[in-house]
Amino acid sequence: MSFLKRGLIVSCQAVKGEPLYGYGIMHLFAKAARDGGAAGIRALCEDVDSIKREVELPVIGLSKVCYPDSEVYITPTKAEIDSLLRTGCEVICMDATLRHRPGGVTLEELYGYARANAGERELMADVSTLEEAINADRLGFDYISTTLRGYTPDTETRELPDVDFVRECVASVKNARVVAEGGIFERSHMEAISRVNPYAVVVGSAITRPSVITERLLGALSLED
């Protein structure tokens, strides 16, 4: 059984420094996403339960915490996993890159801890390279998402959405379900992603970040006096 159904998953997040952060309104974005046909929601730990009270969709929960000794910030330690276990999320998401983790804890250790305590919850791996996707599949993650493509030092020059990367993951991952995420803003992007047939697609900024949407549209505006 899979908690996440095939379709569009909407990321409803606001982090410190963004205009919508701290107002407790992500559940309203989730409600709008549900009404638009979303199959699931991706959300920060602190918003999971308010979203679950508003919609019956499955929620992918994650934490974003920065530690001084690591670049990994998506559910980086056991402490963040413990926080997610206290919520009603159906899926726990974590960074599954091969980078150094806070306190020197390995990905294998963190995965083992999450799996041992998750109960019926499923686990999602955010990756940036094919090597990381294959490793996450070997470990036993239920879902592998291309979320971090373009956001790590080794991939920051990649143009998004990286459809070829999604295609490689779909072809190479044997057991986990591949989820496409990253840089998907247009219908043409969605159409291109559809042709490589991932299990599901996550879209965030193009739906739930008004300042990013405004800036993107303004960048295409050219008016003459």
N, CA, C and O of each residue as an XYZ file, in Angstrom:
900
protein
N       0.826     -1.199      0.000
C       0.000      0.000      0.000
C       0.863      1.251      0.000
O       1.873      1.313      0.700
N       0.470      2.240     -0.777
C       1.176      3.510     -0.823
C       0.244      4.618     -0.346
O      -0.882      4.731     -0.831
N       0.701      5.434      0.595
C      -0.113      6.556      1.053
C      -0.321      7.579     -0.062
O      -1.415      8.123     -0.220
N       0.735      7.835     -0.831
C       0.647      8.827     -1.890
C       0.104      8.214     -3.165
O       0.601      7.190     -3.634
N      -0.914      8.844     -3.719
C      -1.462      8.408     -4.994
C      -0.761      9.152     -6.124
O      -0.142     10.194     -5.907
N      -0.863      8.615     -7.308
C      -0.234      9.247     -8.457
C      -0.951     10.560     -8.769
O      -2.177     10.642     -8.696
N      -0.174     11.580     -9.115
C      -0.774     12.869     -9.433
C       0.117     14.015     -9.008
O       1.335     13.871     -8.897
N      -0.516     15.169     -8.768
C       0.204     16.381     -8.390
C       0.171     16.568     -6.876
O      -0.891     16.565     -6.255
N       1.352     16.729     -6.301
C       1.502     17.028     -4.880
C       1.908     18.497     -4.774
O       2.822     18.940     -5.470
N       1.242     19.241     -3.918
C       1.530     20.669     -3.789
C       2.315     20.925     -2.504
O       1.899     20.524     -1.417
N       3.445     21.591     -2.645
C       4.276     21.946     -1.502
C       3.770     23.253     -0.918
O       3.831     24.295     -1.571
N       3.270     23.202      0.313
C       2.716     24.374      0.994
C       3.661     24.755      2.128
O       3.531     24.267      3.250
N       4.610     25.629      1.822
C       5.632     25.980      2.804
C       5.907     27.479      2.788
O       5.819     28.130      1.747
N       6.236     28.006      3.944
C       6.766     29.364      4.059
C       7.841     29.325      5.137
O       7.595     28.865      6.252
N       9.019     29.805      4.805
C      10.140     29.764      5.745
C      10.489     31.175      6.209
O      10.029     32.160      5.631
N      11.298     31.263      7.247
C      11.689     32.556      7.803
C      12.247     33.463      6.710
O      13.051     33.044      5.878
N      11.799     34.716      6.737
C      12.245     35.680      5.740
C      11.259     35.866      4.606
O      11.378     36.819      3.835
N      10.277     34.966      4.487
C       9.259     35.087      3.442
C       8.021     35.781      4.001
O       7.725     35.639      5.187
N       7.286     36.534      3.167
C       6.150     37.322      3.648
C       5.057     36.518      4.345
O       4.389     37.042      5.236
N       4.860     35.267      3.962
C       3.769     34.475      4.525
C       4.179     33.660      5.752
O       3.358     32.948      6.331
N       5.445     33.766      6.145
C       5.913     32.964      7.268
C       5.318     33.469      8.590
O       5.251     34.674      8.834
N       4.892     32.531      9.430
C       4.478     32.868     10.771
C       3.018     33.232     10.946
O       2.597     33.571     12.052
N       2.239     33.170      9.884
C       0.824     33.544      9.978
C      -0.108     32.346     10.118
O      -1.318     32.519     10.263
N       0.438     31.142     10.076
C      -0.378     29.956     10.276
C      -1.455     29.770      9.235
O      -2.584     29.402      9.559
N      -1.104     30.026      7.965
C      -2.116     29.947      6.911
C      -1.845     28.856      5.875
O      -2.541     28.777      4.863
N      -0.840     28.018      6.121
C      -0.528     27.003      5.127
C      -1.681     26.014      4.935
O      -1.806     25.410      3.869
N      -2.517     25.847      5.952
C      -3.665     24.950      5.801
C      -4.649     25.476      4.763
O      -5.366     24.700      4.132
N      -4.682     26.798      4.586
C      -5.562     27.376      3.575
C      -5.010     27.132      2.167
O      -5.774     26.891      1.233
N      -3.704     27.195      2.019
C      -3.095     26.814      0.746
C      -3.388     25.348      0.441
O      -3.686     24.984     -0.697
N      -3.298     24.516      1.477
C      -3.571     23.091      1.286
C      -5.028     22.865      0.866
O      -5.311     22.024      0.013
N      -5.938     23.617      1.466
C      -7.349     23.496      1.102
C      -7.565     23.893     -0.347
O      -8.300     23.222     -1.072
N      -6.929     24.983     -0.779
C      -7.039     25.416     -2.162
C      -6.444     24.378     -3.112
O      -6.991     24.118     -4.184
N      -5.313     23.784     -2.706
C      -4.685     22.750     -3.528
C      -5.592     21.539     -3.661
O      -5.729     20.970     -4.744
N      -6.216     21.146     -2.542
C      -7.165     20.032     -2.585
C      -8.313     20.326     -3.544
O      -8.697     19.477     -4.349
N      -8.854     21.533     -3.449
C      -9.973     21.901     -4.314
C      -9.574     21.911     -5.783
O     -10.411     21.720     -6.666
N      -8.279     22.136     -6.039
C      -7.791     22.120     -7.410
C      -7.438     20.735     -7.919
O      -7.101     20.572     -9.092
N      -7.513     19.719     -7.036
C      -7.271     18.349     -7.470
C      -5.959     17.742     -7.028
O      -5.569     16.693     -7.542
N      -5.266     18.365     -6.094
C      -3.985     17.823     -5.625
C      -4.167     16.448     -4.994
O      -5.186     16.165     -4.364
N      -3.162     15.603     -5.175
C      -3.193     14.245     -4.619
C      -2.526     14.170     -3.262
O      -2.657     13.164     -2.565
N      -1.816     15.211     -2.875
C      -1.115     15.211     -1.599
C      -0.510     16.567     -1.328
O      -0.525     17.447     -2.188
N       0.031     16.739     -0.115
C       0.624     18.003      0.316
C       2.012     17.721      0.892
O       2.225     16.719      1.575
N       2.937     18.614      0.606
C       4.269     18.567      1.215
C       4.369     19.780      2.132
O       4.117     20.904      1.697
N       4.736     19.568      3.396
C       4.657     20.661      4.362
C       5.715     20.548      5.444
O       6.248     19.471      5.713
N       6.004     21.686      6.055
C       6.916     21.729      7.186
C       6.255     21.137      8.418
O       5.032     21.159      8.559
N       7.078     20.612      9.299
C       6.615     19.930     10.500
C       5.586     20.751     11.280
O       4.564     20.220     11.714
N       5.855     22.041     11.454
C       4.993     22.875     12.280
C       3.612     23.126     11.668
O       2.695     23.571     12.360
N       3.466     22.843     10.375
C       2.188     23.068      9.701
C       1.399     21.789      9.452
O       0.243     21.844      9.031
N       2.008     20.653      9.707
C       1.377     19.381      9.332
C       0.009     19.204      9.979
O      -0.965     18.904      9.288
N      -0.079     19.383     11.267
C      -1.332     19.048     11.945
C      -2.468     20.003     11.588
O      -3.619     19.575     11.495
N      -2.170     21.287     11.386
C      -3.232     22.210     10.970
C      -3.715     21.858      9.570
O      -4.897     22.015      9.263
N      -2.810     21.382      8.720
C      -3.201     20.941      7.381
C      -4.048     19.676      7.467
O      -5.047     19.547      6.760
N      -3.653     18.750      8.323
C      -4.418     17.505      8.463
C      -5.826     17.768      8.989
O      -6.757     17.035      8.656
N      -5.988     18.801      9.802
C      -7.331     19.137     10.293
C      -8.200     19.727      9.190
O      -9.428     19.688      9.267
N      -7.555     20.272      8.164
C      -8.300     20.945      7.095
C      -8.604     20.046      5.909
O      -9.671     20.152      5.304
N      -7.672     19.160      5.572
C      -7.841     18.307      4.398
C      -7.519     16.858      4.749
O      -6.781     16.585      5.696
N      -8.071     15.954      3.989
C      -7.843     14.528      4.220
C      -6.741     13.965      3.338
O      -6.523     12.753      3.317
N      -6.057     14.813      2.625
C      -4.986     14.354      1.747
C      -3.783     13.873      2.558
O      -3.556     14.349      3.670
N      -3.012     12.933      2.010
C      -1.769     12.525      2.680
C      -0.761     13.671      2.684
O      -0.679     14.448      1.733
N      -0.004     13.760      3.761
C       0.960     14.853      3.916
C       2.375     14.294      4.032
O       2.641     13.379      4.811
N       3.268     14.864      3.242
C       4.701     14.597      3.353
C       5.255     15.635      4.322
O       5.210     16.832      4.041
N       5.771     15.189      5.450
C       6.289     16.114      6.449
C       7.806     16.192      6.432
O       8.485     15.186      6.226
N       8.332     17.382      6.649
C       9.774     17.575      6.718
C      10.077     18.737      7.648
O       9.201     19.544      7.961
N      11.309     18.811      8.081
C      11.779     19.950      8.863
C      12.924     20.607      8.115
O      13.675     19.943      7.400
N      13.054     21.914      8.284
C      14.198     22.624      7.724
C      14.943     23.295      8.861
O      14.484     24.287      9.428
N      16.103     22.736      9.183
C      16.899     23.216     10.306
C      18.361     23.294      9.872
O      18.910     22.325      9.346
N      18.985     24.439     10.090
C      20.392     24.609      9.719
C      21.294     24.340     10.919
O      21.063     24.850     12.016
N      22.319     23.536     10.690
C      23.335     23.250     11.706
C      24.670     23.807     11.210
O      24.922     23.816     10.005
N      25.530     24.273     12.124
C      26.783     24.922     11.705
C      27.793     23.989     11.058
O      28.699     24.454     10.367
N      27.659     22.677     11.265
C      28.671     21.754     10.759
C      28.231     20.984      9.525
O      28.857     19.986      9.169
N      27.146     21.433      8.852
C      26.666     20.674      7.703
C      25.813     21.540      6.789
O      25.147     22.471      7.240
N      25.842     21.218      5.486
C      24.970     21.888      4.523
C      23.593     21.232      4.477
O      22.664     21.799      3.901
N      23.446     20.061      5.065
C      22.180     19.337      5.051
C      21.203     20.017      6.001
O      21.519     20.216      7.174
N      20.016     20.377      5.506
C      19.052     21.077      6.364
C      17.633     20.512      6.290
O      16.769     20.958      7.045
N      17.364     19.557      5.417
C      16.040     18.947      5.351
C      16.026     17.700      6.234
O      16.645     16.687      5.906
N      15.322     17.785      7.346
C      15.247     16.713      8.344
C      16.634     16.103      8.561
O      16.842     14.925      8.273
N      17.574     16.889      9.063
C      18.970     16.443      9.099
C      19.359     15.507     10.228
O      20.368     14.809     10.125
N      18.573     15.477     11.319
C      18.989     14.668     12.471
C      17.811     13.885     13.055
O      16.667     14.042     12.630
N      18.116     13.058     14.016
C      17.079     12.271     14.689
C      16.086     13.167     15.419
O      14.916     12.812     15.558
N      16.540     14.311     15.881
C      15.650     15.234     16.593
C      14.506     15.690     15.701
O      13.364     15.785     16.151
N      14.807     15.972     14.440
C      13.755     16.393     13.516
C      12.814     15.235     13.177
O      11.612     15.433     13.006
N      13.366     14.039     13.082
C      12.515     12.877     12.858
C      11.565     12.687     14.033
O      10.385     12.397     13.837
N      12.072     12.848     15.252
C      11.223     12.728     16.442
C      10.083     13.738     16.395
O       8.951     13.413     16.754
N      10.372     14.959     15.956
C       9.327     15.978     15.862
C       8.263     15.581     14.851
O       7.072     15.771     15.097
N       8.681     15.034     13.719
C       7.729     14.610     12.689
C       6.897     13.423     13.156
O       5.732     13.291     12.779
N       7.494     12.557     13.977
C       6.749     11.406     14.494
C       5.622     11.818     15.431
O       4.701     11.043     15.690
N       5.704     13.034     15.932
C       4.634     13.531     16.808
C       3.509     14.200     16.025
O       2.535     14.670     16.613
N       3.641     14.245     14.707
C       2.606     14.828     13.859
C       1.814     13.719     13.171
O       2.100     12.534     13.339
N       0.825     14.125     12.404
C      -0.001     13.163     11.680
C       0.423     12.928     10.244
O      -0.363     12.426      9.442
N       1.658     13.284      9.906
C       2.094     13.084      8.513
C       2.166     11.598      8.175
O       2.498     10.768      9.021
N       1.853     11.285      6.937
C       1.925      9.904      6.472
C       3.304      9.540      5.923
O       3.681      8.368      5.900
N       4.048     10.543      5.484
C       5.373     10.327      4.892
C       6.373     11.266      5.554
O       6.108     12.457      5.710
N       7.525     10.723      5.942
C       8.606     11.536      6.497
C       9.673     11.702      5.425
O      10.153     10.728      4.843
N      10.032     12.952      5.178
C      10.995     13.254      4.110
C      12.308     13.721      4.711
O      12.314     14.458      5.698
N      13.417     13.300      4.126
C      14.738     13.730      4.586
C      15.709     13.881      3.424
O      15.539     13.267      2.371
N      16.710     14.692      3.630
C      17.818     14.830      2.686
C      18.538     13.492      2.603
O      18.955     12.940      3.621
N      18.682     12.975      1.391
C      19.402     11.708      1.206
C      20.605     11.898      0.289
O      21.023     10.968     -0.400
N      21.162     13.115      0.287
C      22.393     13.331     -0.462
C      23.544     12.654      0.276
O      23.384     12.193      1.406
N      24.685     12.600     -0.364
C      25.849     11.944      0.217
C      26.749     12.934      0.961
O      27.912     12.633      1.231
N      26.221     14.096      1.286
C      26.991     15.111      1.990
C      27.146     14.768      3.475
O      26.397     13.964      4.030
N      28.142     15.403      4.096
C      28.361     15.263      5.539
C      27.131     15.753      6.283
O      26.560     16.790      5.944
N      26.729     15.001      7.298
C      25.533     15.336      8.053
C      25.884     15.883      9.431
O      26.986     15.641      9.923
N      24.970     16.616     10.065
C      25.267     17.176     11.390
C      25.693     16.097     12.391
O      25.076     15.036     12.486
N      26.741     16.390     13.116
C      27.218     15.469     14.135
C      27.881     14.224     13.586
O      28.217     13.314     14.343
N      28.075     14.171     12.265
C      28.710     13.007     11.660
C      27.814     11.788     11.545
O      28.289     10.704     11.206
N      26.523     11.946     11.822
C      25.590     10.821     11.682
C      25.464     10.474     10.201
O      25.329     11.373      9.370
N      25.505      9.210      9.862
C      25.417      8.810      8.460
C      23.963      8.730      8.014
O      23.049      8.623      8.831
N      23.774      8.784      6.714
C      22.434      8.619      6.163
C      21.882      7.252      6.524
O      20.694      7.121      6.818
N      22.723      6.242      6.504
C      22.284      4.891      6.853
C      21.737      4.842      8.276
O      20.713      4.211      8.537
N      22.429      5.514      9.192
C      21.980      5.548     10.586
C      20.650      6.283     10.720
O      19.753      5.836     11.434
N      20.531      7.407     10.030
C      19.304      8.192     10.118
C      18.139      7.439      9.486
O      17.034      7.434     10.029
N      18.380      6.808      8.350
C      17.328      6.012      7.722
C      16.894      4.873      8.647
O      15.700      4.626      8.818
N      17.865      4.187      9.240
C      17.544      3.071     10.132
C      16.725      3.523     11.322
O      15.801      2.828     11.747
N      17.061      4.691     11.866
C      16.309      5.227     13.005
C      14.881      5.567     12.593
O      13.925      5.249     13.300
N      14.753      6.215     11.445
C      13.423      6.591     10.969
C      12.576      5.357     10.690
O      11.404      5.311     11.063
N      13.151      4.373     10.046
C      12.401      3.165      9.690
C      11.981      2.403     10.944
O      10.875      1.866     11.009
N      12.852      2.358     11.921
C      12.544      1.614     13.143
C      11.433      2.257     13.953
O      10.747      1.577     14.715
N      11.250      3.561     13.796
C      10.276      4.283     14.611
C       9.070      4.798     13.837
O       8.141      5.343     14.433
N       9.072      4.635     12.535
C       8.039      5.250     11.703
C       6.698      4.540     11.760
O       5.679      5.126     11.393
N       6.675      3.294     12.210
C       5.422      2.546     12.189
C       4.959      2.335     10.763
O       5.707      1.826      9.928
N       3.725      2.726     10.482
C       3.192      2.564      9.133
C       3.575      3.710      8.203
O       3.290      3.651      7.007
N       4.211      4.743      8.729
C       4.601      5.862      7.884
C       5.607      5.418      6.818
O       6.378      4.480      7.019
N       5.579      6.111      5.691
C       6.547      5.850      4.628
C       7.655      6.896      4.687
O       7.526      7.920      5.357
N       8.751      6.619      3.971
C       9.916      7.497      3.977
C      10.241      7.973      2.575
O      10.209      7.202      1.616
N      10.555      9.260      2.470
C      10.921      9.862      1.186
C      12.339     10.400      1.255
O      12.733     11.003      2.253
N      13.109     10.181      0.191
C      14.476     10.662      0.080
C      14.546     11.809     -0.917
O      14.130     11.659     -2.066
N      15.069     12.951     -0.487
C      15.351     14.055     -1.398
C      16.780     13.904     -1.898
O      17.713     13.845     -1.098
N      16.961     13.841     -3.221
C      18.288     13.603     -3.782
C      18.625     14.653     -4.830
O      17.768     15.424     -5.262
N      19.908     14.666     -5.231
C      20.356     15.622     -6.250
C      21.081     14.941     -7.409
O      21.264     15.550     -8.462
N      21.494     13.687     -7.228
C      22.231     12.976     -8.274
C      21.698     11.557     -8.431
O      20.988     11.041     -7.568
N      22.054     10.948     -9.542
C      21.633      9.573     -9.788
C      22.274      8.625     -8.777
O      21.631      7.676     -8.327
N      23.519      8.868     -8.420
C      24.190      8.037     -7.418
C      23.418      8.047     -6.103
O      23.253      7.011     -5.460
N      22.947      9.230     -5.711
C      22.181      9.341     -4.478
C      20.832      8.630     -4.581
O      20.368      8.016     -3.619
N      20.211      8.718     -5.752
C      18.930      8.042     -5.958
C      19.082      6.536     -5.839
O      18.268      5.872     -5.198
N      20.127      5.997     -6.458
C      20.365      4.554     -6.415
C      20.688      4.119     -4.991
O      20.238      3.066     -4.540
N      21.472      4.934     -4.285
C      21.803      4.602     -2.896
C      20.553      4.624     -2.012
O      20.382      3.749     -1.163
N      19.692      5.605     -2.204
C      18.458      5.691     -1.420
C      17.553      4.500     -1.707
O      16.887      3.987     -0.808
N      17.531      4.072     -2.943
C      16.743      2.897     -3.309
C      17.298      1.655     -2.627
O      16.546      0.802     -2.156
N      18.626      1.563     -2.582
C      19.276      0.426     -1.911
C      18.942      0.396     -0.427
O      18.736     -0.672      0.151
N      18.892      1.567      0.181
C      18.593      1.631      1.610
C      17.162      1.206      1.912
O      16.887      0.652      2.976
N      16.256      1.464      0.981
C      14.882      1.036      1.191
C      13.840      2.136      1.279
O      12.715      1.868      1.700
N      14.172      3.369      0.898
C      13.193      4.451      0.904
C      12.000      4.087      0.021
O      12.148      3.414     -0.998
N      10.826      4.540      0.428
C       9.612      4.258     -0.331
C       9.475      5.177     -1.547
O       8.958      4.773     -2.588
N       9.940      6.405     -1.401
C       9.877      7.384     -2.490
C      11.234      8.056     -2.624
O      11.952      8.240     -1.641
N      11.574      8.419     -3.851
C      12.793      9.180     -4.110
C      12.398     10.405     -4.918
O      11.859     10.283     -6.018
N      12.666     11.581     -4.374
C      12.283     12.833     -5.017
C      13.516     13.582     -5.518
O      14.561     13.582     -4.867
N      13.385     14.210     -6.664
C      14.501     14.940     -7.277
C      14.627     16.364     -6.734
O      15.223     17.222     -7.385
N      14.082     16.616     -5.574
C      13.976     17.934     -4.954
C      15.270     18.739     -4.951
O      15.250     19.940     -5.220
N      16.382     18.102     -4.652
C      17.626     18.832     -4.419
C      18.480     19.001     -5.669
O      19.577     19.553     -5.588
N      18.011     18.545     -6.804
C      18.717     18.779     -8.064
C      18.803     20.287     -8.303
O      17.785     20.979     -8.307
N      20.010     20.783     -8.501
C      20.206     22.209     -8.720
C      20.459     23.004     -7.462
O      20.724     24.205     -7.527
N      20.379     22.338     -6.296
C      20.529     23.045     -5.033
C      21.700     22.544     -4.195
O      21.791     22.859     -3.008
N      22.576     21.782     -4.787
C      23.794     21.324     -4.125
C      24.988     21.816     -4.944
O      24.841     22.104     -6.132
N      26.158     21.915     -4.331
C      27.326     22.421     -5.062
C      27.606     21.663     -6.358
O      28.033     22.262     -7.345
N      27.372     20.358     -6.362
C      27.667     19.547     -7.549
C      26.643     19.717     -8.663
O      26.910     19.350     -9.807
N      25.470     20.269     -8.344
C      24.405     20.341     -9.354
C      23.872     21.748     -9.571
O      22.921     21.927    -10.331
N      24.456     22.748     -8.927
C      23.881     24.092     -8.951
C      23.860     24.735    -10.336
O      23.146     25.716    -10.542
N      24.623     24.208    -11.285
C      24.614     24.770    -12.637
C      23.566     24.101    -13.531
O      23.409     24.497    -14.686
N      22.868     23.123    -13.035
C      21.866     22.418    -13.830
C      20.629     23.289    -14.048
O      20.138     23.935    -13.122
N      20.143     23.294    -15.268
C      18.924     24.032    -15.573
C      17.716     23.213    -15.133
O      17.645     22.008    -15.377
N      16.777     23.878    -14.488
C      15.581     23.214    -13.984
C      14.351     23.628    -14.774
O      14.272     24.755    -15.263
N      13.396     22.724    -14.897
C      13.402     21.340    -14.406
C      14.329     20.462    -15.239
O      14.398     20.608    -16.459
N      15.035     19.559    -14.584
C      15.966     18.660    -15.256
C      15.225     17.369    -15.612
O      15.260     16.383    -14.877
N      14.564     17.411    -16.751
C      13.735     16.276    -17.170
C      14.582     15.040    -17.409
O      14.160     13.923    -17.110
N      15.790     15.242    -17.953
C      16.666     14.094    -18.202
C      17.044     13.387    -16.906
O      17.155     12.161    -16.873
N      17.241     14.153    -15.848
C      17.567     13.553    -14.554
C      16.398     12.728    -14.032
O      16.590     11.625    -13.519
N      15.208     13.254    -14.160
C      14.023     12.486    -13.747
C      13.947     11.194    -14.557
O      13.649     10.133    -14.008
N      14.215     11.279    -15.858
C      14.180     10.096    -16.718
C      15.205      9.056    -16.263
O      14.911      7.861    -16.218
N      16.404      9.519    -15.927
C      17.450      8.600    -15.462
C      17.037      7.917    -14.160
O      17.268      6.721    -13.979
N      16.432      8.672    -13.269
C      15.998      8.088    -11.995
C      14.915      7.043    -12.221
O      14.960      5.958    -11.641
N      13.949      7.369    -13.058
C      12.871      6.419    -13.348
C      13.440      5.128    -13.932
O      12.972      4.038    -13.604
N      14.446      5.248    -14.794
C      15.031      4.077    -15.443
C      15.927      3.270    -14.517
O      16.082      2.064    -14.705
N      16.522      3.921    -13.515
C      17.546      3.268    -12.699
C      17.057      2.790    -11.342
O      17.598      1.830    -10.793
N      16.049      3.439    -10.798
C      15.537      3.062     -9.473
C      14.650      1.840     -9.621
O      13.736      1.830    -10.446
N      14.910      0.820     -8.837
C      14.247     -0.477     -9.018
C      13.029     -0.684     -8.128
O      12.085     -1.364     -8.529
N      13.031     -0.116     -6.938
C      11.971     -0.417     -5.976
C      11.159      0.798     -5.540
O       9.933      0.729     -5.455
N      11.834      1.904     -5.265
C      11.145      3.105     -4.793
C      10.354      3.756     -5.919
O      10.603      3.506     -7.098
N       9.405      4.589     -5.537
C       8.625      5.359     -6.503
C       9.301      6.709     -6.692
O       9.587      7.398     -5.713
N       9.558      7.092     -7.919
C      10.267      8.337     -8.215
C       9.277      9.492     -8.317
O       8.271      9.416     -9.022
N       9.591     10.559     -7.593
C       8.770     11.765     -7.584
C       9.589     12.909     -8.185
O      10.717     13.161     -7.762
N       9.021     13.591     -9.157
C       9.707     14.700     -9.814
C       9.420     16.001     -9.076
O       8.266     16.319     -8.789
N      10.466     16.745     -8.773
C      10.299     18.056     -8.129
C      11.464     18.943     -8.514
O      12.590     18.473     -8.679
N      11.189     20.228     -8.655
C      12.253     21.188     -8.902
C      12.077     21.995    -10.173
O      12.221     21.464    -11.274
N      11.767     23.273    -10.031
C      11.730     24.179    -11.171
C      10.556     24.019    -12.108
O      10.616     24.479    -13.248
N       9.506     23.390    -11.669
C       8.343     23.161    -12.537
C       7.382     24.339    -12.379
O       6.729     24.485    -11.345
N       7.303     25.177    -13.417
C       6.498     26.393    -13.358
C       5.423     26.463    -14.431
O       4.390     27.100    -14.224
N       5.645     25.820    -15.573
C       4.757     26.000    -16.713
C       4.041     24.696    -17.069
O       4.473     23.611    -16.677
N       2.947     24.817    -17.812
C       2.268     23.636    -18.335
C       3.218     22.821    -19.206
O       3.172     21.590    -19.198
N       4.087     23.511    -19.962
C       5.040     22.803    -20.823
C       6.011     21.968    -19.993
O       6.412     20.884    -20.417
N       6.388     22.458    -18.825
C       7.244     21.676    -17.930
C       6.514     20.409    -17.482
O       7.084     19.319    -17.473
N       5.257     20.573    -17.114
C       4.479     19.425    -16.657
C       4.298     18.407    -17.778
O       4.350     17.199    -17.546
N       4.089     18.896    -18.971
C       3.934     17.995    -20.120
C       5.223     17.222    -20.385
O       5.186     16.026    -20.672
N       6.371     17.914    -20.287
C       7.659     17.252    -20.499
C       7.924     16.212    -19.427
O       8.388     15.112    -19.727
N       7.629     16.555    -18.168
C       7.799     15.608    -17.075
C       6.888     14.405    -17.257
O       7.294     13.273    -16.994
N       5.671     14.637    -17.700
C       4.713     13.547    -17.888
C       5.242     12.494    -18.855
O       4.974     11.302    -18.700
N       5.984     12.938    -19.836
C       6.478     11.998    -20.858
C       7.505     11.016    -20.308
O       7.720      9.963    -20.907
N       8.147     11.332    -19.179
C       9.108     10.386    -18.598
C       8.463      9.557    -17.494
O       9.094      8.653    -16.945
N       7.206      9.862    -17.169
C       6.334      9.024    -16.331
C       6.868      8.738    -14.923
O       7.047      7.575    -14.562
N       7.126      9.784    -14.121
C       7.426      9.532    -12.704
C       6.159      9.094    -11.983
O       5.070      9.137    -12.557
N       6.292      8.679    -10.745
C       5.119      8.255     -9.982
C       4.219      9.445     -9.669
O       2.994      9.341     -9.743
N       4.831     10.581     -9.316
C       4.079     11.784     -8.988
C       4.968     12.999     -9.239
O       6.163     12.869     -9.503
N       4.356     14.188     -9.150
C       5.076     15.436     -9.365
C       4.767     16.384     -8.220
O       3.613     16.529     -7.819
N       5.809     17.036     -7.690
C       5.633     18.051     -6.652
C       5.876     19.432     -7.251
O       6.880     19.658     -7.926
N       4.954     20.346     -6.999
C       5.111     21.749     -7.393
C       4.877     22.608     -6.156
O       3.902     22.415     -5.429
N       5.773     23.550     -5.926
C       5.633     24.420     -4.772
C       5.570     25.889     -5.142
O       4.500     26.496     -5.108
N       6.720     26.466     -5.497
C       6.817     27.910     -5.703
C       5.824     28.442     -6.723
O       5.291     29.536     -6.541
N       5.565     27.710     -7.773
C       4.671     28.172     -8.837
C       3.225     28.266     -8.375
O       2.389     28.850     -9.065
N       2.924     27.692     -7.207
C       1.551     27.692     -6.699
C       1.425     28.462     -5.395
O       0.453     29.193     -5.203
N       2.386     28.311     -4.501
C       2.195     28.799     -3.129
C       3.179     29.879     -2.683
O       3.247     30.176     -1.491
N       3.942     30.473     -3.596
C       4.869     31.539     -3.201
C       4.610     32.779     -4.057
O       5.251     32.963     -5.091
N       3.676     33.626     -3.632
C       3.277     34.781     -4.446
C       4.425     35.703     -4.833
O       4.433     36.235     -5.942
N       5.383     35.902     -3.953
C       6.490     36.803     -4.287
C       7.338     36.238     -5.419
O       7.801     36.985     -6.281
N       7.544     34.925     -5.423
C       8.303     34.280     -6.498
C       7.529     34.351     -7.809
O       8.105     34.622     -8.862
N       6.235     34.109     -7.742
C       5.384     34.184     -8.946
C       5.409     35.593     -9.516
O       5.546     35.777    -10.725
N       5.275     36.594     -8.638
C       5.290     37.991     -9.080
C       6.604     38.345     -9.748
O       6.622     38.944    -10.824
N       7.715     37.971     -9.101
C       9.036     38.278     -9.649
C       9.249     37.605    -11.001
O       9.835     38.189    -11.912
N       8.767     36.372    -11.117
C       8.945     35.632    -12.369
C       8.179     36.299    -13.507
O       8.711     36.461    -14.606
N       6.943     36.681    -13.249
C       6.141     37.332    -14.280
C       6.678     38.721    -14.616
O       6.699     39.124    -15.779
N       7.109     39.441    -13.594
C       7.653     40.772    -13.822
C       8.903     40.725    -14.690
O       9.161     41.642    -15.469
N       9.683     39.642    -14.552
C      10.886     39.498    -15.346
C      10.616     39.390    -16.829
O      11.514     39.625    -17.637
N       9.394     39.039    -17.205
C       9.033     38.904    -18.610
C       8.307     40.137    -19.128
O       7.968     40.211    -20.310
N       8.069     41.098    -18.253
C       7.313     42.294    -18.633
C       8.240     43.339    -19.256
O       9.267     43.695    -18.678
N       7.870     43.815    -20.421
C       8.660     44.847    -21.109
C       7.700     45.891    -21.663
O       6.974     45.635    -22.624
N       7.703     47.069    -21.046
C       6.791     48.131    -21.443
C       7.580     49.306    -22.009
O       8.696     49.583    -21.568
N       7.004     49.985    -22.975
C       7.655     51.143    -23.591
C       6.831     52.378    -23.324
O       5.601     52.334    -23.334
N       7.516     53.483    -23.085
C       6.829     54.765    -22.886
C       6.313     55.288    -24.222
O       5.704     56.356    -24.273
